[in-house]
């Protein structure tokens, strides 16, 4: 009868020890059915599931493993596994897996306890725990403002109520000021190819139309309309037309002045540089203005830009725009067109934005991320990041700080 055994090793990590274990298994002709290893602060946890049709060979292998473990200072455990247990484990391997990513400036035991409680309540089992953020030195106080902490949980189980899980995570995120992303762990998650960004309050910290309004002397009027539009209280096209109309008579010489004072959002340059290095294409789909989007394109190396074109006559803004307005629906159309143009599925597209007019593109992208968004947008987007900079998106892709 086929004998199946789980061998667990605990102790200090050392060079060549895995190779020596494999030599023992090879000598006694044991089959390896599964293997997994983790090392934390040079402490090893290693599990190997082996099988043999020859009980004598298995017993001799266990004896040699005990001798080896004693020699190299490891604690060793054996656990027999029944055929029924093993078959159940094999069957479980075909179920959908999920990834939960938890990130913030700092993660405490209380944060992780609260998250894992939700995971447990929804019937999931934690199979892996991985720290994606870099090692934090004890003397890193000077980097506290921009530090990031991220832990990724690999789950097995069945998602029975996605809406309830999303609501629980959103509530916890709000209460603890952490971000929690839940994604199906499929091939698309590991093979995104295109990232589409909103511009205002996403790639940059300002709303450009508000900056233009300040120069035109109509700042308070435009800011009020902008806030209501981004919160979903007003139709974007109507509110946009009303705001642009207030800019009538503005001298275009102020555009360069405004561009010079725009602030790029924390983490943007690192995110774009990393995406480019990994082979992603990037695009700006903005309800803002082409002049400023192209400025960012040059500065960051964005591949494509789609935004609104101010109508200008003799260097003076007329209060209208040229061509089709880039509103929420147009952003979604552009995202679809770009995916088709580059021969990829929508599941391979990431969309990032903060306003209500970004929801259409966030909803159709494989990964839609509401970044430092208004409450309405956070509630309706599948994923949200508010606690860290824009480069926190890299964690949702499974990119580790040490990879960079």
C-alpha positions as CSV (number, residue, x, y, z in Angstrom):
1,X,0.0,0.0,0.0
2,X,1.3,3.5,-0.9
3,X,2.6,5.3,2.1
4,X,2.3,9.1,2.3
5,X,4.2,11.2,4.9
6,X,4.5,14.9,5.6
7,X,8.0,15.8,6.8
8,X,8.3,19.2,8.6
9,X,11.6,20.9,9.3
10,X,12.1,23.8,11.7
11,X,15.3,25.6,12.6
12,X,18.2,27.8,11.4
13,X,18.5,28.2,7.6
14,X,21.8,27.1,6.3
15,X,23.4,26.7,2.8
16,X,23.1,23.4,1.0
17,X,20.6,21.8,3.5
18,X,17.8,21.4,1.0
19,X,20.2,19.7,-1.4
20,X,21.2,17.2,1.3
21,X,17.5,16.4,2.1
22,X,16.9,15.7,-1.6
23,X,19.9,13.4,-1.6
24,X,18.3,11.3,1.1
25,X,15.0,11.1,-0.8
26,X,16.8,10.2,-4.0
27,X,18.8,7.5,-2.3
28,X,15.6,5.8,-1.0
29,X,13.6,6.5,-4.2
30,X,10.8,8.5,-2.5
31,X,8.4,10.5,-4.6
32,X,7.8,14.2,-3.8
33,X,4.1,15.2,-3.9
34,X,4.4,18.7,-2.5
35,X,7.0,21.0,-1.1
36,X,7.0,24.5,0.5
37,X,9.5,26.6,2.4
38,X,9.5,30.0,4.2
39,X,12.5,31.7,5.9
40,X,11.9,34.5,8.4
41,X,14.9,36.1,10.1
42,X,17.1,33.1,9.0
43,X,14.7,30.6,10.6
44,X,13.5,27.9,8.3
45,X,10.1,26.3,8.0
46,X,10.0,23.6,5.4
47,X,7.4,21.0,4.5
48,X,7.8,18.1,2.1
49,X,5.0,15.5,1.3
50,X,6.6,12.3,0.1
51,X,5.2,8.9,-1.0
52,X,6.6,5.4,-1.4
53,X,5.2,2.0,-2.4
54,X,8.0,0.3,-0.3
55,X,7.5,0.7,3.5
56,X,11.0,-0.4,4.2
57,X,12.5,2.3,2.0
58,X,10.3,4.9,3.6
59,X,11.4,3.8,7.1
60,X,15.1,4.0,6.1
61,X,14.6,7.4,4.6
62,X,13.0,8.7,7.8
63,X,15.9,7.3,9.8
64,X,18.4,9.1,7.5
65,X,16.4,12.3,7.7
66,X,16.5,12.2,11.5
67,X,20.3,11.8,11.4
68,X,20.6,14.7,8.9
69,X,18.3,16.9,10.9
70,X,20.3,16.3,14.1
71,X,23.5,17.0,12.3
72,X,22.4,20.4,10.9
73,X,20.4,21.5,13.9
74,X,16.8,21.1,12.7
75,X,13.8,19.9,14.5
76,X,12.0,17.2,12.5
77,X,8.4,16.0,12.6
78,X,6.7,13.2,10.7
79,X,3.0,13.0,10.0
80,X,1.3,10.1,8.1
81,X,-1.3,11.1,5.7
82,X,-4.2,8.8,4.7
83,X,-5.1,8.3,1.1
84,X,-8.5,9.9,1.7
85,X,-6.8,13.0,3.2
86,X,-4.5,13.3,0.3
87,X,-7.3,13.0,-2.3
88,X,-9.3,15.7,-0.5
89,X,-6.2,17.9,-0.6
90,X,-5.8,17.3,-4.4
91,X,-9.5,18.1,-5.0
92,X,-9.2,21.4,-3.0
93,X,-6.3,22.4,-5.3
94,X,-8.9,22.9,-8.1
95,X,-10.9,25.5,-6.2
96,X,-10.7,29.2,-6.8
97,X,-8.0,30.9,-4.8
98,X,-8.1,34.5,-3.5
99,X,-5.5,37.1,-2.5
100,X,-6.1,39.6,0.3
101,X,-3.7,42.5,0.3
102,X,-3.5,44.7,3.4
103,X,-1.5,47.9,3.3
104,X,-1.0,51.1,5.3
105,X,1.8,53.3,6.6
106,X,2.1,50.8,9.5
107,X,0.5,47.5,10.2
108,X,0.0,46.3,13.7
109,X,-1.1,43.0,15.2
110,X,-4.5,44.6,15.9
111,X,-4.8,45.4,12.1
112,X,-3.9,41.9,11.0
113,X,-6.2,40.3,13.7
114,X,-9.1,42.4,12.5
115,X,-8.5,41.4,8.9
116,X,-8.0,37.7,9.5
117,X,-11.2,37.7,11.6
118,X,-13.1,38.8,8.6
119,X,-11.3,36.3,6.4
120,X,-12.4,33.5,8.9
121,X,-15.9,34.8,9.2
122,X,-16.4,34.4,5.4
123,X,-15.2,30.8,5.4
124,X,-11.7,31.2,4.0
125,X,-8.6,29.4,5.1
126,X,-5.2,31.2,5.1
127,X,-2.7,29.2,3.1
128,X,0.2,31.7,2.8
129,X,1.3,34.9,4.4
130,X,3.8,37.1,2.6
131,X,5.3,40.5,3.4
132,X,5.5,42.5,0.2
133,X,6.9,45.7,1.8
134,X,10.6,46.1,2.4
135,X,12.4,45.4,5.7
136,X,12.0,48.3,8.1
137,X,15.1,49.4,10.1
138,X,14.7,50.5,13.7
139,X,16.3,53.8,12.8
140,X,14.0,54.7,9.8
141,X,12.2,57.6,11.6
142,X,13.2,60.0,8.8
143,X,11.2,58.0,6.3
144,X,8.0,57.7,8.5
145,X,6.0,60.1,6.3
146,X,6.3,57.8,3.2
147,X,6.8,54.4,4.8
148,X,4.6,51.6,3.6
149,X,3.7,48.2,5.2
150,X,2.0,45.5,3.2
151,X,1.1,41.9,3.9
152,X,-0.5,39.5,1.4
153,X,-2.7,36.6,2.4
154,X,-3.2,33.7,0.1
155,X,-6.6,32.1,0.7
156,X,-8.5,29.0,-0.2
157,X,-12.2,28.7,0.1
158,X,-15.4,29.7,-1.7
159,X,-16.6,33.3,-1.9
160,X,-20.3,33.0,-1.0
161,X,-21.2,36.7,-0.7
162,X,-18.8,39.1,-2.4
163,X,-21.0,42.2,-1.6
164,X,-20.9,41.3,2.2
165,X,-17.2,40.8,2.1
166,X,-16.6,44.0,0.3
167,X,-18.8,45.9,2.9
168,X,-17.0,44.3,5.8
169,X,-13.6,45.3,4.3
170,X,-14.7,48.8,3.5
171,X,-16.0,49.3,7.1
172,X,-12.7,48.0,8.6
173,X,-10.7,50.1,6.2
174,X,-12.5,53.3,7.3
175,X,-12.3,52.4,11.0
176,X,-8.6,51.5,11.1
177,X,-7.2,53.7,8.2
178,X,-5.9,50.7,6.3
179,X,-6.5,49.4,2.8
180,X,-7.8,45.9,2.1
181,X,-8.0,44.5,-1.4
182,X,-9.6,41.2,-2.3
183,X,-8.8,39.7,-5.7
184,X,-9.3,36.3,-7.3
185,X,-5.9,34.8,-7.8
186,X,-6.1,33.9,-11.5
187,X,-3.9,34.2,-14.5
188,X,-5.2,37.7,-15.3
189,X,-4.0,39.1,-12.0
190,X,-0.5,38.1,-12.9
191,X,-0.7,39.3,-16.5
192,X,-2.0,42.8,-16.5
193,X,-0.7,44.8,-19.5
194,X,-2.3,48.3,-19.6
195,X,-2.9,50.9,-16.9
196,X,-5.2,53.8,-17.4
197,X,-5.0,56.8,-15.1
198,X,-7.3,59.7,-14.3
199,X,-5.1,62.8,-14.0
200,X,-6.6,65.4,-11.6
201,X,-6.3,64.4,-7.9
202,X,-4.8,61.1,-9.1
203,X,-1.5,61.6,-10.9
204,X,-1.4,65.1,-9.6
205,X,-2.8,66.5,-6.3
206,X,-4.7,69.4,-7.8
207,X,-7.9,69.8,-9.9
208,X,-6.5,71.8,-12.8
209,X,-9.8,73.4,-13.6
210,X,-9.8,74.9,-10.1
211,X,-6.3,76.3,-10.7
212,X,-7.4,77.8,-14.0
213,X,-10.4,79.3,-12.1
214,X,-8.2,81.0,-9.6
215,X,-6.3,82.7,-12.3
216,X,-9.6,83.7,-13.9
217,X,-10.9,85.1,-10.6
218,X,-13.7,82.6,-10.4
219,X,-12.2,80.2,-8.0
220,X,-14.9,79.7,-5.4
221,X,-17.7,79.3,-8.0
222,X,-15.8,76.6,-10.0
223,X,-14.5,74.8,-6.9
224,X,-18.0,74.4,-5.6
225,X,-19.2,72.9,-8.9
226,X,-16.1,70.6,-9.1
227,X,-16.7,69.2,-5.6
228,X,-20.3,68.4,-6.3
229,X,-19.4,66.8,-9.7
230,X,-16.7,64.6,-8.2
231,X,-19.0,63.5,-5.4
232,X,-21.6,62.4,-8.0
233,X,-24.1,65.1,-7.1
234,X,-24.0,66.7,-10.6
235,X,-23.9,65.3,-14.1
236,X,-20.3,65.7,-15.3
237,X,-21.0,67.1,-18.8
238,X,-23.3,69.8,-17.5
239,X,-21.0,70.7,-14.6
240,X,-18.0,70.7,-16.9
241,X,-19.6,73.0,-19.4
242,X,-20.6,75.4,-16.6
243,X,-17.1,75.5,-15.2
244,X,-15.4,75.9,-18.6
245,X,-17.8,78.8,-19.4
246,X,-16.6,80.6,-16.3
247,X,-13.0,80.5,-17.8
248,X,-14.0,82.7,-20.8
249,X,-11.5,85.5,-21.3
250,X,-8.6,83.7,-19.6
251,X,-5.2,84.4,-21.2
252,X,-3.4,81.1,-22.1
253,X,-0.1,82.5,-20.9
254,X,-1.1,81.4,-17.4
255,X,-1.1,77.7,-18.5
256,X,2.6,77.4,-18.2
257,X,2.5,79.1,-14.8
258,X,-0.1,76.7,-13.5
259,X,1.8,73.7,-14.9
260,X,4.9,74.7,-13.0
261,X,3.1,74.6,-9.6
262,X,1.3,71.3,-10.1
263,X,2.3,68.7,-7.5
264,X,2.8,65.1,-8.6
265,X,1.1,62.7,-6.2
266,X,3.3,60.7,-3.9
267,X,4.5,57.4,-5.4
268,X,3.5,58.4,-9.0
269,X,7.0,58.5,-10.5
270,X,8.1,55.3,-8.8
271,X,4.9,53.6,-10.0
272,X,5.2,54.7,-13.6
273,X,8.9,53.9,-13.8
274,X,8.3,50.4,-12.4
275,X,5.3,49.7,-14.8
276,X,7.4,50.8,-17.8
277,X,10.3,48.6,-16.6
278,X,7.9,45.6,-16.3
279,X,6.5,46.2,-19.8
280,X,3.1,47.8,-19.1
281,X,1.6,50.4,-21.3
282,X,0.2,53.5,-19.6
283,X,-2.4,56.0,-20.6
284,X,-4.1,59.1,-19.1
285,X,-7.8,59.3,-19.6
286,X,-8.7,62.6,-18.1
287,X,-11.7,64.9,-17.8
288,X,-9.1,67.6,-17.4
289,X,-7.2,69.4,-20.2
290,X,-4.8,68.1,-22.9
291,X,-2.2,70.8,-22.3
292,X,-1.5,69.5,-18.7
293,X,-1.9,65.9,-19.6
294,X,0.7,66.2,-22.3
295,X,3.0,67.9,-19.8
296,X,2.7,64.9,-17.5
297,X,3.2,62.6,-20.4
298,X,6.5,64.2,-21.2
299,X,7.6,64.3,-17.5
300,X,6.6,60.7,-16.6
301,X,6.9,58.9,-19.9
302,X,3.2,58.0,-20.3
303,X,2.4,56.3,-23.6
304,X,-0.9,57.8,-24.5
305,X,-3.0,60.8,-23.5
306,X,-6.7,61.5,-23.9
307,X,-8.2,64.7,-22.4
308,X,-10.3,67.8,-23.2
309,X,-9.0,70.5,-25.6
310,X,-9.7,74.0,-24.5
311,X,-10.9,76.2,-27.4
312,X,-8.6,79.2,-27.8
313,X,-8.8,82.2,-30.1
314,X,-5.9,84.7,-30.3
315,X,-4.5,83.3,-27.0
316,X,-7.7,83.7,-25.1
317,X,-10.0,80.9,-23.8
318,X,-13.4,81.1,-25.3
319,X,-15.2,79.2,-22.5
320,X,-15.7,76.1,-24.6
321,X,-13.9,72.9,-25.5
322,X,-13.1,71.4,-28.9
323,X,-14.5,68.0,-29.8
324,X,-16.1,65.3,-27.7
325,X,-16.0,65.9,-23.9
326,X,-14.1,63.2,-22.0
327,X,-16.6,62.3,-19.3
328,X,-17.1,59.1,-17.5
329,X,-18.7,57.2,-20.4
330,X,-16.0,58.4,-22.8
331,X,-13.3,57.2,-20.4
332,X,-14.8,53.7,-20.4
333,X,-15.1,53.8,-24.2
334,X,-11.4,54.9,-24.5
335,X,-10.4,52.1,-22.2
336,X,-12.2,49.5,-24.3
337,X,-10.6,51.0,-27.5
338,X,-7.1,50.9,-26.0
339,X,-7.6,47.2,-24.9
340,X,-8.8,46.3,-28.4
341,X,-6.0,48.3,-30.0
342,X,-3.3,46.4,-28.0
343,X,-5.0,43.1,-28.4
344,X,-5.6,42.4,-24.7
345,X,-8.7,41.6,-22.7
346,X,-10.4,44.0,-20.3
347,X,-9.3,41.7,-17.5
348,X,-5.7,42.7,-18.3
349,X,-6.4,46.4,-17.8
350,X,-6.0,48.4,-14.6
351,X,-7.9,51.7,-14.2
352,X,-7.2,54.2,-11.4
353,X,-9.2,57.3,-10.5
354,X,-10.7,59.3,-7.7
355,X,-14.0,60.8,-8.9
356,X,-17.5,59.7,-9.8
357,X,-16.7,60.2,-13.5
358,X,-14.1,57.4,-13.1
359,X,-16.5,54.8,-12.0
360,X,-17.5,53.6,-15.5
361,X,-13.9,52.7,-16.4
362,X,-13.1,51.3,-12.9
363,X,-16.1,49.0,-13.2
364,X,-15.0,47.4,-16.5
365,X,-11.3,47.1,-15.9
366,X,-9.9,43.8,-14.5
367,X,-8.5,45.8,-11.6
368,X,-10.3,49.1,-10.8
369,X,-8.7,51.1,-8.0
370,X,-10.3,54.1,-6.4
371,X,-7.3,56.2,-5.2
372,X,-7.9,58.6,-2.3
373,X,-11.4,58.8,-3.6
374,X,-14.6,60.4,-2.4
375,X,-16.9,58.1,-0.2
376,X,-19.3,57.4,-3.1
377,X,-16.4,56.2,-5.3
378,X,-14.8,54.1,-2.6
379,X,-18.2,52.4,-1.9
380,X,-18.7,51.5,-5.6
381,X,-15.2,50.6,-6.7
382,X,-14.0,47.0,-6.1
383,X,-10.6,48.1,-4.7
384,X,-9.5,51.3,-3.0
385,X,-6.2,52.8,-1.8
386,X,-6.2,55.8,0.6
387,X,-3.5,55.1,3.2
388,X,-0.4,55.2,1.0
389,X,0.9,56.8,-2.2
390,X,0.0,55.8,-5.7
391,X,2.8,53.2,-5.8
392,X,0.8,51.1,-3.4
393,X,-0.9,49.8,-6.6
394,X,2.3,47.7,-7.1
395,X,1.4,45.6,-4.1
396,X,-2.0,44.7,-5.7
397,X,0.0,43.3,-8.6
398,X,2.1,41.2,-6.2
399,X,5.2,43.2,-6.7
400,X,7.5,43.2,-3.7
401,X,9.7,46.1,-2.6
402,X,12.8,43.8,-2.8
403,X,11.9,43.1,-6.5
404,X,12.7,46.7,-7.2
